[in-house]
């Protein structure tokens, strides 16, 4: 059985090696929606004009998510405090306190 050596002692110029690009589903969708838009973005390297608007939208949604989380936390604290107050009132009314 012959073995091939997997070690190559020759120096290879890595600047000539091209990394294969994968076709993403979003690229296919962009191409099917508008071939010109795909070409401008992927080949020309131009960015969509709505990118700043999209970034503001992402930021707004993140802020909104923080406010939703905070309001949920505050509601939970309020419910626990209310139940504690009711329990203390009932205990005081029954003379346990």
N, C-alpha and C positions, 0 to 999 in steps of 0.2 A: 504494500500500500504506500503510495507516494504522498509525501506531505509537502504542501506549499508553505513557504515562510510568509507569515502575515506581517512581518516587520520589514519596512522598506527603509533602507539607509539613505536613499536619495533625498536631498532637500527639495521640498516642493514650495513653490511660490504661492502662498495662500491668498495673495491679492487677486489672483486670477480665478479663484474658485467662486462661483456664483451660487448664492443660496436660492433654492427653489421657493417660489411664492405659492401659497395655497390659495385656492379659490374659496372665499368665504360665502356663506349664504347671503349675507347682507350685500356683497358685491353682485351676486346674481340678481337679487331683488332690485338693486339700484340700476343695474344694466337693463333689466326688463322694463322698469318704469321709465327710464330715460337714458338712452345710450350716450348721449352727449354729456350728461351730468357725470356718468361713470368715467368717460374718457377724460373729462376735465380734471376730475379728482384723482384718478389713478395714474394717468399718463402725464398730464400737465403738472400735477402736484398742487393744483389750486384747491383752496378750502371753500366750502359752501358759505355764502354770505350770511346765512341764518345761524352760523356757529356761535356767535356772541349771544344771540337770542336764546339758543338752546342752552348755553352755559348759565344764563340768568335763570332760565326755567328750572334747571337742575338744582341750582342754589336755592331757589324759592321752595322747591319741593323738599329739600333737606331741612330748611328752616321750619317748614310746616310740619314735617315729621317730628322734629324736636318738640314743637309746641303740642302736638297730639300726645306724645309720650309724657310730657310734663303734666298735661291736663288729666291724663289717665292716672298718673301717680297721685296728683292732688285729690282726685275723686276717691281713690282707694283710701288715702289717709283720712279724708272727711268721713267716709263710711265707717272706718274703724273707730274714729273719735266719737262719732254719733252713737255707735253701739256701746262703747265704753261709758259714755255719759248716761245712756238709758240704763245700763246695768248698775251704775253707781246710784242713780236716782231710785231704782227699784230696791236696791240694798238698803239705802237710807230710809225709804218709806217703810220697809219691813222691819227696820230697827237692827239690821245686821251691821250697820256702819256706825 
